[in-house]
Amino acid sequence: DQREMLRKDTSCVGAFEFPTYVNYYVKQTPVGDGTGRDWDNAMGDTTFFRYFSVVPTGATFHVAAGTYHPLMDRVYNTSSNSNGRYYSSRPVNIFGGYQPQAKIGAVADPSKYVTLLSGDLNDDDVFEESDKDYTVMDFSNHMDNTSSVMTIVSKLTGDVQLKGLTFSGNFPQFRGSSAALSVSAVAPEVSVSLILDSCSFKKTYIGIYSGTDSLYVRNCRFDSIDNLGFSHYPREEVSGVLVVENSSFTNMDYAISASTSNGNVLLQNSTFSNTKELVNVRTTTYNKVVDLSLEMYHNTFAFS
């Protein structure tokens, strides 16, 4: 249980400051030497949390099925639940959907094995369809939740790739809004792309905040969201890309919100149902030339 913090996952002690592998393997409980060098020596959840902020650029975590909570903030402080999050300042990759007892050579199957990253620390959130006119879902019992689950503010140009993960349980405890997953760049000269495949966002306040130049959402599911599926805000001076393919948005106030002036937006083969507002793509440029294309093919829009 990650909550105890005095763990049998002790492989991180004195070692997590200097990770050197390109691929890391994670299970809820460490096995073998716990270094994460392969499935037979997988690191546990606490080491995963600590390594997440210090691994080399482009490192990849392969995470077995189970529930993983961000119980510490970016400086490993446990005193405030609301600030807990997985945090990185460089592009990293996370692939989930492996069986809990994965062995060397294991192949991910997210449809069968769920790798859940959750800000609901007590696993007791309540989501119900609302009878109010102004909202689709009622979200309660969330005072223990973290305001974010994973935050990447990259100092370096590169891609962030996430596949086979489920995000859940973020809720802003103070004014403002926050997302279960937030990815952006630390400075205008840094270009970051966010690539999502076979990920799910459910029972959370907002699914994704993307401050990246390019966002690719493929084969993803957004369901029972208190507010917004995702927002996308690329830099005004670049030709941004937003691609949504083979994805679904169900039971939320707003599905997609994008603010961009230059680039391409493509929505295809996706389903939108029981949302107050489906797709809002707007320009952020005033008194300037707008060069923006919007293409939509074979989508389904429905209300219940």
Disulfide bonds with the S-S distance in Angstrom:
none
